[in-house]
Amino acid sequence: MARRHWQNWDAPGVVDWLDADWPGLPVDPTLSSLVDLVEIHHGSGPILEVGCGTGRTHEALMRRLVLRPHGYVGIDVTPAMVERARARYPQADFRTGDLLALPFADGSFGSVVCTDVLQHLPELEAPLAEMLRVAREHVFLLLWLRKADAPRRPPELVPIEVPEHGVRTSFLEVTWSDEEVIAACRAGGGEVLDFQVVDGAGHDLGLVRVGVAR
Ligand SMILES: C[S@@+](CC[C@H](N)C(=O)[O-])C[C@H]1O[C@@H](n2cnc3c(N)ncnc32)[C@H](O)[C@@H]1O
């Protein structure tokens, strides 16, 4: 898989930084609300998580669905993330792979879940189309949304420094508008069925349930 210049998730310290901020805390409230949507609406079949990182969402999903266990596969483009996820949750199926070319047949999963990834990609339509391709019922998204009165800005590389974890890199960041998300889902073969917006400081957060429309 080709490495793109803006994918800096393997920069020194990033895995430790992402891994450090949740084990001591209760589940992040926004992530918990997304998991509510999954718990209510996931029907049958395994769950695929794309851009699974070190396993935060896996943990939230598995704890919530402990009485209704489903198959789970997590996929992430960064080998160091996958290694950490496997070390943390050795019983789970984590794989290295690109969400733009998922190595699965059409409709292989009941649901696809994607948290905190789409705000770091330069486009929306191709990733959503790929998630919708492998889902039979739903795609669940947690992503940054542009505030209603904020101007549209192209994706930009934003420098990030986290001295306590030795992180000094840059990540592509973009905030999508509500309309862009809805249109991209439709273009990819989905229909937005729930769209919740949580007010945030620099950007809002969107919790989105997309139904597969084919
Ligand atoms: C901000 S982290 C979020 C991780 C996890 N979803 C969470 O909420 O904790 C973004 C993740 O997306 C992954 N990622 C970025 N581009 C990707 C791609 N094209 N395919 C698969 N994973 C990707 C990165 O490696 C990183 O682990």
The ligand as a Tripos MOL2 file, in Angstrom:
@<TRIPOS>MOLECULE
LIG
   27    29     1     0     0
SMALL
NO_CHARGES

@<TRIPOS>ATOM
      1 C1         -6.9940    9.9410   15.2900 C.3       1 LIG1
      2 S1         -6.6010    8.2590   15.0240 S.3       1 LIG1
      3 C2         -8.1440    7.5050   15.5210 C.3       1 LIG1
      4 C3         -7.9590    6.0950   15.9640 C.3       1 LIG1
      5 C4         -9.2260    5.4130   16.5120 C.3       1 LIG1
      6 N1        -10.2630    5.3530   15.5170 N.3       1 LIG1
      7 C5         -9.7400    6.1230   17.7430 C.2       1 LIG1
      8 O1        -10.7950    6.7600   17.6830 O.co2     1 LIG1
      9 O2         -9.0590    6.0360   18.7810 O.co2     1 LIG1
     10 C6         -6.6690    8.0940   13.2490 C.3       1 LIG1
     11 C7         -6.3000    6.6910   12.7940 C.3       1 LIG1
     12 O3         -6.6410    6.5590   11.3950 O.3       1 LIG1
     13 C8         -5.6620    5.7440   10.7880 C.3       1 LIG1
     14 N2         -5.7000    5.9830    9.3420 N.ar      1 LIG1
     15 C9         -5.3990    7.1170    8.6750 C.ar      1 LIG1
     16 N3         -5.5330    6.9380    7.3490 N.ar      1 LIG1
     17 C10        -5.9430    5.6520    7.1700 C.ar      1 LIG1
     18 C11        -6.2170    4.8490    6.0210 C.ar      1 LIG1
     19 N4         -6.1150    5.3540    4.7800 N.pl3     1 LIG1
     20 N5         -6.6130    3.5650    6.1940 N.ar      1 LIG1
     21 C12        -6.6980    3.0320    7.4520 C.ar      1 LIG1
     22 N6         -6.4150    3.7420    8.5810 N.ar      1 LIG1
     23 C13        -6.0470    5.0290    8.4460 C.ar      1 LIG1
     24 C14        -4.3730    6.1870   11.4480 C.3       1 LIG1
     25 O4         -3.3340    5.2430   11.3040 O.3       1 LIG1
     26 C15        -4.8260    6.3650   12.9040 C.3       1 LIG1
     27 O5         -4.6620    5.1790   13.6330 O.3       1 LIG1
@<TRIPOS>BOND
     1     1     2 1
     2     2     3 1
     3     2    10 1
     4     3     4 1
     5     4     5 1
     6     5     6 1
     7     5     7 1
     8     7     8 2
     9     7     9 1
    10    10    11 1
    11    11    12 1
    12    11    26 1
    13    12    13 1
    14    13    14 1
    15    13    24 1
    16    14    15 ar
    17    14    23 ar
    18    15    16 ar
    19    16    17 ar
    20    17    18 ar
    21    17    23 ar
    22    18    19 1
    23    18    20 ar
    24    20    21 ar
    25    21    22 ar
    26    22    23 ar
    27    24    25 1
    28    24    26 1
    29    26    27 1
@<TRIPOS>SUBSTRUCTURE
     1 LIG1         1 GROUP 0 **** ****
